[in-house]
């Protein structure tokens, strides 16, 4: 999947990703909706090898991925929904102030989500995307593609194991593994911070009484496929 911020697909993406909330008094989200429509147009019609990195993988055929490693990254649904609540990327309207309300929030989809819905709740959105992952995995494996699944938590806690697993399938892998020591988004947070936060599941402290509500809403079957015990 393509990074939408580095301009590798289209240089216009660099510009549109800098556009945030504007100063339109009647509609402060006008500029964001304009940005999202413009980015959607850039990704429209592109093959699986140049799709948006968060897209649902509902591709009729993954032919453009032939000869490449198909790598799916998944995450614990509890920490995923908390992260989306704290950082609601590509949201084109105001976000609820409480996580409890966010669970029922009507999240408006963008075109490059590649789903046949106008909107979904956050957890429904995540499950629909994971369903699309599973469908593509099955089809890709049947057609002889190399498919791997990486859990976000393993990238944090077991970087070397993750690298050892995928390195044989890379074109020119580094001979010596070099771990990531800092976040690319929050320079002040190093790997020890993330190992503590995710290894000890400190995000649970931020969720409190909301966790039972989430547990009732999520598919244990789907997440169990990715080895999450909920």
LUMMARDREN-974822 format. One line per 2 residues: number of its first residue (from 1); for each residue x, y, z of N, C-alpha, C. Coordinates in Angstrom, 1 decimal. Layout:
BEGIN
NUM = X:Y:Z:X:Y:Z:X:Y:Z  ...
END
This chain:
BEGIN
1 = 0.8:-1.2:0.0:0.0:0.0:0.0:0.9:1.3:0.0  0.3:2.3:-0.5:1.1:3.5:-0.7:1.1:4.5:0.5
3 = 2.2:5.1:0.8:2.2:6.2:1.8:1.6:7.4:1.1  0.6:8.0:1.7:-0.1:9.1:1.0:0.6:10.5:1.4
5 = 1.6:10.5:2.2:2.2:11.7:2.6:3.5:12.1:2.0  4.1:11.1:1.4:5.5:11.3:0.9:5.6:11.7:-0.6
7 = 4.4:11.8:-1.2:4.4:12.2:-2.6:4.8:11.2:-3.6  5.1:9.9:-3.2:5.5:8.9:-4.1:4.5:8.5:-5.1
9 = 3.2:8.7:-4.8:2.1:8.5:-5.7:1.8:9.7:-6.6  1.7:10.8:-5.9:1.4:12.1:-6.6:1.9:13.2:-5.7
11 = 2.7:14.1:-6.3:3.2:15.2:-5.5:2.2:16.1:-4.8  0.9:16.1:-5.4:-0.1:16.9:-4.8:-0.5:16.5:-3.4
13 = -0.2:15.2:-3.1:-0.5:14.7:-1.8:0.2:15.4:-0.7  1.4:15.9:-0.9:2.1:16.7:0.1:1.4:17.9:0.4
15 = 0.8:18.6:-0.6:0.1:19.8:-0.4:-1.2:19.5:0.4  -2.0:18.6:-0.1:-3.3:18.3:0.6:-3.2:17.8:2.0
17 = -2.1:17.1:2.3:-1.9:16.7:3.7:-1.5:17.8:4.7  -1.2:18.9:4.1:-0.9:20.1:5.0:-2.1:20.9:5.3
19 = -3.2:20.6:4.6:-4.5:21.4:4.7:-5.2:20.9:5.9  -5.5:21.7:6.9:-6.3:21.3:8.1:-7.6:22.1:8.1
21 = -8.0:22.3:9.3:-9.3:23.1:9.5:-9.0:24.5:9.1  -10.0:25.1:8.3:-9.8:26.4:7.8:-10.5:27.4:8.7
23 = -10.7:28.6:8.2:-11.3:29.7:9.0:-12.7:30.1:8.5  -13.3:29.2:7.7:-14.6:29.5:7.3:-15.6:29.4:8.5
25 = -16.2:30.6:8.8:-17.0:30.7:10.0:-18.3:29.8:9.9  -18.8:29.7:8.7:-20.0:28.9:8.6:-19.8:27.4:8.6
27 = -18.6:27.0:8.2:-18.3:25.6:8.1:-16.8:25.4:8.3  -16.3:25.2:9.5:-14.9:25.0:9.8:-14.3:23.8:9.2
29 = -15.1:22.8:8.7:-14.6:21.6:8.2:-14.7:21.6:6.6  -15.0:22.8:6.1:-15.1:22.9:4.6:-13.7:22.5:4.0
31 = -12.7:23.0:4.5:-11.3:22.8:3.9:-10.9:21.3:4.0  -11.3:20.7:5.1:-11.0:19.3:5.3:-11.7:18.4:4.3
33 = -13.0:18.7:4.1:-13.8:17.9:3.1:-13.2:18.1:1.7  -12.8:19.3:1.4:-12.2:19.6:0.1:-10.9:18.8:0.0
35 = -10.1:18.8:1.1:-8.9:18.0:1.0:-9.1:16.5:0.8  -10.1:16.0:1.5:-10.4:14.5:1.4:-10.9:14.2:0.0
37 = -11.8:15.0:-0.5:-12.2:14.7:-1.9:-11.1:14.8:-2.9  -10.2:15.7:-2.7:-9.0:15.8:-3.6:-8.1:14.6:-3.5
39 = -7.9:14.2:-2.3:-7.0:13.0:-2.1:-7.7:11.7:-2.7  -9.0:11.6:-2.5:-9.8:10.5:-3.0:-9.6:10.5:-4.5
41 = -9.6:11.6:-5.2:-9.5:11.6:-6.7:-8.1:11.1:-7.1  -7.1:11.4:-6.3:-5.8:11.0:-6.6:-5.6:9.5:-6.6
43 = -6.3:8.9:-5.6:-6.2:7.4:-5.4:-7.2:6.6:-6.2  -8.2:7.3:-6.8:-9.3:6.6:-7.5:-8.7:5.9:-8.7
45 = -9.1:4.6:-8.8:-8.8:3.8:-10.0:-7.4:3.2:-10.0  -6.6:3.4:-8.9:-5.3:2.9:-8.8:-5.3:1.4:-8.5
47 = -4.3:0.7:-8.9:-4.3:-0.8:-8.6:-3.9:-1.0:-7.1  -3.9:-2.3:-6.8:-3.7:-2.7:-5.4:-2.3:-2.3:-4.9
49 = -1.3:-2.2:-5.8:0.0:-1.8:-5.4:0.2:-0.3:-5.2  -0.8:0.5:-5.5:-0.8:1.9:-5.2:-2.0:2.4:-4.5
51 = -2.6:1.5:-3.7:-3.8:1.9:-3.0:-3.4:2.6:-1.7  -4.4:3.3:-1.1:-4.2:4.0:0.2:-3.8:3.0:1.3
53 = -2.9:3.4:2.1:-2.3:2.4:3.1:-3.4:1.9:4.1  -4.5:2.6:4.3:-5.5:2.2:5.2:-6.7:1.6:4.5
55 = -6.6:1.4:3.2:-7.8:0.9:2.5:-8.3:-0.5:2.8  -9.6:-0.7:2.6:-10.1:-2.1:2.7:-9.6:-2.8:1.4
57 = -9.1:-4.0:1.6:-8.4:-4.6:0.4:-9.5:-5.4:-0.4  -10.5:-4.7:-0.8:-11.5:-5.3:-1.6:-11.2:-5.1:-3.1
59 = -10.1:-5.9:-3.5:-9.7:-5.8:-4.9:-10.2:-7.0:-5.6  -10.7:-6.8:-6.8:-11.2:-8.0:-7.6:-10.1:-8.9:-7.9
61 = -8.9:-8.4:-8.3:-7.8:-9.3:-8.5:-6.5:-8.5:-8.0  -5.6:-9.2:-7.2:-4.4:-8.6:-6.7:-3.3:-8.7:-7.7
63 = -3.5:-8.8:-9.0:-2.5:-9.1:-10.0:-1.3:-8.1:-9.9  -1.6:-6.8:-9.6:-0.5:-5.9:-9.5:0.5:-6.1:-8.4
65 = 0.1:-7.0:-7.5:1.0:-7.4:-6.3:1.9:-8.6:-6.6  1.7:-9.1:-7.8:2.5:-10.3:-8.2:4.0:-10.1:-8.0
67 = 4.7:-11.0:-7.3:6.1:-10.9:-7.1:6.5:-10.1:-5.9  5.5:-9.6:-5.1:5.8:-8.8:-4.0:5.3:-9.5:-2.7
69 = 5.8:-9.1:-1.6:5.4:-9.6:-0.3:4.1:-8.8:0.1  3.0:-9.5:0.4:1.8:-8.8:0.8:1.8:-8.9:2.3
71 = 1.9:-7.7:3.0:2.1:-7.6:4.4:0.9:-6.9:5.0  0.2:-7.5:5.9:-0.9:-6.9:6.6:-0.5:-6.6:8.0
73 = -0.8:-5.4:8.4:-0.5:-4.9:9.8:-1.9:-4.8:10.6  -2.0:-5.5:11.7:-3.2:-5.4:12.5:-2.8:-5.0:13.9
75 = -3.9:-4.7:14.7:-3.7:-4.1:16.0:-4.8:-4.6:16.9  -4.5:-4.7:18.2:-5.5:-5.0:19.3:-6.6:-4.0:19.1
77 = -7.9:-4.5:19.1:-9.0:-3.5:18.8:-9.2:-2.5:19.9  -8.8:-2.9:21.2:-9.0:-1.9:22.3:-8.1:-0.7:22.1
79 = -6.8:-1.0:21.9:-5.9:0.1:21.7:-6.1:0.8:20.4  -6.6:0.1:19.4:-6.9:0.7:18.1:-7.9:1.8:18.2
81 = -9.0:1.4:18.8:-10.1:2.4:18.9:-9.8:3.6:19.8  -9.0:3.4:20.8:-8.5:4.5:21.7:-7.6:5.4:20.8
83 = -6.7:4.8:20.1:-5.8:5.6:19.2:-6.5:6.4:18.2  -7.6:5.8:17.6:-8.4:6.6:16.6:-9.1:7.7:17.3
85 = -9.6:7.4:18.5:-10.3:8.5:19.3:-9.4:9.7:19.5  -8.1:9.4:19.9:-7.2:10.4:20.3:-6.6:11.1:19.0
87 = -6.6:10.4:17.9:-6.0:10.9:16.7:-6.9:10.5:15.5  -8.1:11.2:15.4:-9.1:10.8:14.4:-8.7:11.3:13.0
89 = -7.7:10.5:12.4:-7.2:10.9:11.1:-8.3:10.9:10.0  -8.3:11.9:9.1:-9.2:12.0:8.0:-10.7:12.1:8.4
91 = -10.9:12.6:9.6:-12.3:12.8:10.0:-12.8:14.1:9.5  -13.9:14.1:8.9:-14.4:15.3:8.2:-15.5:16.0:9.0
93 = -15.6:15.7:10.3:-16.6:16.4:11.1:-16.0:16.4:12.6  -16.6:17.1:13.5:-16.1:17.2:14.8:-16.3:15.8:15.5
95 = -15.4:15.5:16.4:-15.3:14.2:17.1:-15.9:14.4:18.5  -16.6:13.4:19.0:-17.1:13.4:20.4:-15.9:13.6:21.4
97 = -16.2:14.2:22.5:-15.2:14.4:23.5:-15.0:13.2:24.5  -15.9:12.3:24.5:-15.8:11.1:25.3:-15.7:9.8:24.5
99 = -14.8:8.9:25.0:-14.7:7.7:24.3:-16.0:6.9:24.3  -16.8:7.0:25.3:-18.0:6.3:25.4:-18.9:6.7:24.2
101 = -18.9:8.0:23.9:-19.8:8.5:22.8:-19.1:8.1:21.5  -17.8:8.1:21.4:-17.1:7.8:20.2:-17.5:6.4:19.7
103 = -17.8:5.4:20.6:-18.1:4.1:20.1:-19.3:4.0:19.2  -20.2:5.0:19.5:-21.5:5.1:18.7:-21.4:6.2:17.6
105 = -20.3:6.7:17.5:-20.1:7.9:16.5:-20.3:7.4:15.1  -21.0:8.3:14.3:-21.2:8.0:12.9:-20.0:8.5:12.1
107 = -19.1:7.6:11.9:-17.8:8.0:11.2:-18.1:8.0:9.7  -17.9:9.1:9.1:-18.2:9.3:7.6:-17.0:8.8:6.9
109 = -17.2:7.8:6.0:-16.1:7.2:5.2:-15.6:8.1:4.1  -14.4:8.0:3.7:-13.9:8.6:2.5:-13.8:7.6:1.4
111 = -13.7:8.1:0.1:-13.8:7.2:-1.0:-12.7:6.1:-1.0  -11.5:6.5:-0.6:-10.4:5.5:-0.6:-10.5:4.5:0.5
113 = -11.5:4.6:1.4:-11.7:3.5:2.4:-12.1:2.2:1.6  -12.6:2.4:0.4:-13.0:1.3:-0.4:-14.0:0.3:0.2
115 = -15.0:0.9:0.8:-16.1:0.2:1.4:-17.4:0.7:0.9  -18.5:-0.2:0.8:-19.7:0.3:0.2:-20.7:0.9:1.2
117 = -20.2:1.7:2.1:-21.0:2.4:3.1:-20.7:3.9:3.1  -21.7:4.6:3.5:-21.6:6.1:3.7:-20.8:6.3:5.0
119 = -21.2:5.6:6.1:-20.6:5.7:7.4:-20.7:4.5:8.2  -19.9:4.3:9.2:-19.9:3.2:10.1:-19.4:3.7:11.5
121 = -19.7:2.9:12.5:-19.1:3.3:13.8:-17.6:2.9:13.7  -16.8:3.4:14.6:-15.3:3.1:14.5:-15.0:1.6:14.5
123 = -15.7:0.9:15.4:-15.4:-0.6:15.5:-15.9:-1.3:14.3  -17.0:-0.9:13.8:-17.5:-1.5:12.5:-16.6:-1.3:11.4
125 = -16.0:-0.1:11.3:-15.0:0.2:10.3:-13.8:-0.7:10.4  -13.3:-0.9:11.6:-12.2:-1.7:11.7:-12.5:-3.2:11.3
127 = -13.6:-3.7:11.8:-14.0:-5.1:11.4:-14.2:-5.2:9.9  -14.8:-4.3:9.3:-15.0:-4.4:7.8:-13.6:-4.4:7.1
129 = -12.7:-3.7:7.6:-11.4:-3.7:7.0:-10.6:-5.0:7.2  -10.8:-5.6:8.4:-10.2:-6.8:8.7:-10.8:-8.0:7.9
131 = -12.1:-7.9:7.7:-12.8:-8.9:6.9:-12.2:-8.8:5.4  -11.9:-7.6:5.0:-11.4:-7.5:3.6:-9.9:-8.1:3.6
133 = -9.2:-7.9:4.7:-7.9:-8.5:4.8:-7.9:-10.0:4.6  -8.8:-10.6:5.4:-8.9:-12.0:5.4:-9.3:-12.6:4.1
135 = -10.2:-11.8:3.4:-10.7:-12.3:2.1:-9.5:-12.2:1.1  -8.7:-11.2:1.1:-7.6:-11.0:0.2:-6.5:-12.1:0.6
137 = -6.3:-12.3:1.8:-5.3:-13.3:2.2:-5.6:-14.7:1.6  -6.9:-15.1:1.8:-7.3:-16.4:1.2:-7.1:-16.4:-0.3
139 = -7.5:-15.4:-1.0:-7.4:-15.4:-2.4:-5.9:-15.4:-2.9  -5.2:-14.5:-2.2:-3.8:-14.4:-2.6:-3.0:-15.7:-2.3
141 = -3.2:-16.4:-1.2:-2.5:-17.6:-0.9:-2.9:-18.7:-1.9  -4.2:-18.7:-2.4:-4.6:-19.7:-3.4:-3.9:-19.4:-4.7
143 = -3.6:-18.2:-5.0:-2.9:-17.9:-6.2:-1.4:-17.8:-6.1  -0.9:-18.2:-5.0:0.6:-18.4:-4.8:1.3:-17.1:-4.4
145 = 0.6:-16.1:-3.9:1.3:-14.9:-3.4:1.9:-15.2:-2.0  2.9:-14.5:-1.7:3.5:-14.6:-0.3:2.8:-13.6:0.6
147 = 2.2:-14.1:1.6:1.4:-13.3:2.5:1.9:-13.4:4.0  2.0:-12.3:4.7:2.4:-12.3:6.1:1.5:-11.3:6.8
149 = 1.3:-11.6:8.1:0.6:-10.7:9.0:1.5:-10.3:10.1  1.6:-9.0:10.4:2.4:-8.5:11.4:1.5:-7.7:12.4
151 = 1.5:-8.1:13.7:0.8:-7.4:14.7:1.5:-6.2:15.2  0.8:-5.1:15.3:1.4:-3.8:15.7:2.2:-4.0:17.0
153 = 1.7:-4.8:17.9:2.3:-5.0:19.2:3.7:-5.7:19.1  3.8:-6.6:18.1:5.0:-7.3:17.9:6.1:-6.4:17.3
155 = 5.6:-5.4:16.5:6.6:-4.5:16.0:7.2:-3.7:17.1  6.5:-3.4:18.1:7.0:-2.7:19.3:7.8:-3.6:20.2
157 = 7.4:-4.8:20.5:8.0:-5.6:21.5:9.0:-6.6:21.0  8.8:-7.0:19.7:9.7:-8.1:19.1:10.1:-7.7:17.7
159 = 10.7:-6.6:17.6:11.2:-6.1:16.3:12.1:-7.1:15.6  13.0:-7.6:16.3:14.0:-8.6:15.6:13.3:-9.8:15.1
161 = 12.3:-10.3:15.8:11.5:-11.5:15.4:10.7:-11.2:14.1  10.1:-10.0:14.1:9.3:-9.6:13.0:10.2:-9.4:11.7
163 = 11.4:-8.8:11.9:12.3:-8.7:10.8:12.8:-10.0:10.3  13.1:-10.9:11.2:13.6:-12.3:10.8:12.6:-13.0:10.0
165 = 11.3:-12.7:10.3:10.2:-13.4:9.6:10.0:-12.9:8.2  10.2:-11.6:8.0:9.9:-11.1:6.7:11.1:-10.9:5.8
167 = 12.3:-10.9:6.4:13.5:-10.6:5.7:13.7:-11.6:4.5  13.5:-12.9:4.6:13.7:-13.8:3.5:12.8:-13.5:2.3
169 = 11.8:-12.7:2.5:10.9:-12.3:1.4:11.2:-11.0:0.8  12.2:-10.3:1.3:12.5:-8.9:0.8:13.5:-9.0:-0.3
171 = 13.6:-8.0:-1.2:14.4:-8.1:-2.3:15.9:-7.9:-1.9  16.2:-7.0:-1.1:17.6:-6.7:-0.7:17.6:-6.4:0.8
173 = 17.3:-7.4:1.7:17.3:-7.1:3.1:18.6:-6.8:3.7  18.6:-5.9:4.8:19.9:-5.6:5.5:20.4:-6.9:6.1
175 = 21.7:-7.0:6.1:22.3:-8.2:6.7:22.3:-8.1:8.2  22.3:-6.9:8.7:22.3:-6.7:10.2:21.0:-5.9:10.6
177 = 20.2:-6.5:11.4:19.0:-5.8:11.9:19.3:-4.6:12.7  18.7:-3.5:12.4:18.8:-2.3:13.2:17.5:-1.9:13.7
179 = 17.3:-1.9:15.0:15.9:-1.6:15.6:15.6:-0.2:15.5  14.3:0.1:15.5:13.8:1.5:15.5:13.8:1.9:17.0
181 = 14.4:3.0:17.3:14.5:3.5:18.7:13.6:4.6:19.0  13.0:5.3:18.0:12.2:6.4:18.3:11.0:6.5:17.4
183 = 10.0:7.2:17.8:8.8:7.4:17.0:9.1:8.4:15.9  8.5:8.2:14.7:8.7:9.2:13.6:7.7:10.3:13.8
185 = 6.7:10.1:14.7:5.7:11.2:14.9:5.8:11.9:16.2  6.4:11.2:17.2:6.6:11.9:18.5:8.1:11.6:18.9
187 = 9.0:12.5:18.5:10.4:12.3:18.7:10.8:12.1:20.1  10.0:12.6:21.1:10.3:12.5:22.5:10.0:11.2:23.1
189 = 9.3:10.3:22.3:8.9:9.0:22.8:9.9:7.9:22.2  10.6:7.3:23.0:11.6:6.3:22.5:11.0:4.9:22.6
191 = 11.7:3.9:22.2:11.2:2.5:22.2:10.9:2.0:23.6  11.6:2.5:24.6:11.3:2.0:25.9:9.9:2.5:26.4
193 = 9.6:3.7:26.0:8.2:4.2:26.3:7.2:3.3:25.7  7.3:3.0:24.4:6.3:2.2:23.7:6.3:0.7:24.2
195 = 7.4:0.2:24.6:7.5:-1.2:25.1:6.7:-1.2:26.5  6.9:-0.2:27.3:6.2:-0.1:28.5:4.7:0.1:28.3
197 = 4.3:1.0:27.4:2.9:1.3:27.2:2.2:0.2:26.6  2.7:-0.5:25.6:2.0:-1.6:24.9:2.3:-2.9:25.6
199 = 3.5:-3.1:26.1:3.9:-4.4:26.7:3.1:-4.6:28.0  2.9:-3.5:28.8:2.1:-3.6:30.0:0.6:-3.2:29.8
201 = 0.3:-2.9:28.6:-1.1:-2.5:28.2:-1.6:-1.4:29.1  -0.8:-0.3:29.1:-1.2:0.8:29.9:-2.4:1.6:29.4
203 = -2.7:1.3:28.1:-3.8:1.9:27.5:-5.1:1.5:28.2  -5.1:0.4:28.9:-6.3:0.0:29.6:-6.7:1.0:30.7
205 = -5.7:1.7:31.2:-5.9:2.7:32.3:-6.7:3.9:31.7  -6.5:4.2:30.4:-7.2:5.3:29.8:-8.6:4.9:29.3
207 = -8.9:3.6:29.3:-10.2:3.2:28.8:-11.3:3.0:29.9  -10.8:2.5:31.0:-11.7:2.3:32.2:-12.9:1.5:31.9
209 = -14.1:2.0:32.2:-15.3:1.2:32.1:-15.8:1.0:30.7  -15.1:1.6:29.7:-15.5:1.4:28.3:-15.1:0.1:27.7
211 = -14.1:-0.6:28.3:-13.7:-1.9:27.8:-14.8:-2.9:27.7  -15.6:-3.1:28.7:-16.7:-4.1:28.6:-17.6:-3.8:27.4
213 = -17.9:-2.5:27.2:-18.7:-2.2:26.0:-18.1:-2.6:24.7  -16.8:-2.4:24.6:-16.1:-2.7:23.4:-16.1:-4.2:23.2
215 = -15.9:-5.0:24.3:-15.8:-6.4:24.2:-17.1:-7.0:23.7  -18.2:-6.4:24.1:-19.6:-6.9:23.6:-19.8:-6.6:22.1
217 = -19.1:-5.7:21.6:-19.3:-5.2:20.2:-18.4:-5.8:19.2  -17.3:-6.4:19.6:-16.3:-6.9:18.6:-16.4:-8.4:18.4
219 = -16.0:-8.8:17.2:-16.1:-10.2:16.9:-14.8:-11.0:17.4  -15.1:-11.9:18.3:-14.0:-12.7:18.9:-13.4:-13.6:17.8
221 = -14.2:-14.0:16.9:-13.8:-14.9:15.8:-12.8:-14.2:14.9  -13.1:-13.0:14.5:-12.2:-12.2:13.6:-10.9:-11.9:14.3
223 = -11.0:-11.4:15.5:-9.7:-11.0:16.1:-8.9:-12.2:16.6  -9.7:-13.3:16.9:-9.0:-14.5:17.3:-8.1:-15.1:16.1
225 = -8.5:-14.8:14.9:-7.8:-15.2:13.7:-6.4:-14.6:13.8  -6.3:-13.4:14.4:-5.0:-12.7:14.4:-4.4:-12.9:15.8
227 = -4.8:-13.9:16.5:-4.2:-14.3:17.8:-4.4:-13.3:18.9  -5.6:-12.5:18.9:-5.9:-11.7:20.0:-6.9:-12.4:20.9
229 = -6.6:-12.5:22.1:-7.5:-13.1:23.1:-8.3:-12.0:23.8  -9.6:-11.8:23.5:-10.3:-10.7:24.0:-11.2:-11.1:25.1
END
